[in-house]
Structure formats: structure tokens, C-alpha cells
């Protein structure tokens, strides 16, 4: 007996084909971003298939949101690491400045 329901990947390709006119109307610089949205959905196709939602756009949007949330978390970690490195650099500069201001012990006392 054959499958009665198309797989999510089949539904996703049909959805992509439905949006092909929209993609063609986009500016060239936006086309890769549009394609990436469908790549996000395809990356989560197994989970989307388990959802078996009537409208394929719902799991697609959730997949896109999930990938964007992961990207935001990665960027937040990177910012935190850069800020920590900057704080370390500031402390090192402060330590060097202290050495320059008082080059030997007791120099400020004289």
C-alpha cells in the first residue's frame, strides 16, 4: 500500500514552487536570504513532519524562528566574549598606566 500523505519535504518543495514568482520579484540581493529561509525549514523537516500540520507554512515559520533564535544566541555569546576580552584589555591598560605614573615603589611619596 502506498503513502496517502505527501512527506513534509514534498510539501516544502511545493510551497517553494508556489513562492517562486515572489522570489523572482525580489531584488537580487534578497534572493539568497529568501532561499536561506527554506534551507532552515528543510533542516528541520523531520520535526516538521512529525507535527503533520494542515498548513505547511506553520512549521516553516517555526523552523525559521528557531534558526534565528539560535543565531541570536550565538551572537550574544560572541558579544559577551568580546566584552570580556575588552574588560581584560582595559584592566591591562590601567595596570600599565599605574606603572607609568609610579615607575618604582614609593615614587609617589617623594
Order of alpha helices (4+ residues) and beta strands (2+ residues): alpha-alpha-alpha-alpha-alpha
